[in-house]
């Protein structure tokens, strides 16, 4: 019971640290400082989290622009989950196009996710059954998918939570916005990784243009939640390497916990900044919402 009481005001932040040589795995509490709203906080716990249970949401863009890269995504996504998932981890799969569909609910079976991945199909026509009620829209409901995955699936889960998006970054027709999808991920303490992938021929052979694909928006979505964007074009080998990079990062994460000096649970957004030894790049979410429900402070 003691632990539960302590956890109510505990804020947990997952982060990774790297320099030009790669990820750093030998840091200790005294090597890093943590600031909330620019105010130095006292770190309570500082651990490496290789083995903490992991919940992964894989979000698959099945709009027309992914026509020629979908088989690559299906194969690499299945291999990634096979490598990453242990018996105590869970994953789910959502596809998004003109609808948002849950193709596989929580499971720790990579085989089950693979079967669901293999069933995914490109959808550009009229559709029904969207969980957003937006079934008549034309477009790519990327932000709706992120919001639903974070808010409906991950918010109540404990431990480490990540979303991996396979997309060209373009959104059309979502009811949610970039801002509201970032907010949902932050409230769920979920790290978002975006693998930018697209069929170049879909864009008339001009390659992937940042303005066309919303890559700048994807950079913001990833950076604000402590993840990052990896651009693989339409290259299968680069896609495999991207999944490998995410895997390496998950194996070298730290968890820092602290009780904030400002204990008010007033729903406000508090900025977070972690600094470690000189010349090291820290990757962490940019802040959290101080909410009365346990989702903000307890995960």
Buried (B, 14 or more C-beta within 10 A) or exposed (E): EEEEEEBEBBBBBBBBBBEEEEBBBEBEBEBBEBBBBEEEBEBBEBEBBEEBBBBBBBBBBBBBBBBBBBEBBBBBBBBBBEEBBEEEBBBBBBBBBBBBBBBBEEBBBBEBBBBBBEEBEBBBEEBEEBBBEBEEBEBBBBBBBBBBBBBBBBBEBBBBBBBBBBBBBBBBBBEBBBEBBBBBBBBBBBBBBBBBBBBBEBBEEEEBEBEBBBBEBBBBBBBBBBBBBBBBBBBBEBBBBBBBBBEEBBBBBBBBBBBBEEEEBEEEBBEBBBEBEEEBEBBBBBBBBBBEEBBBBBB
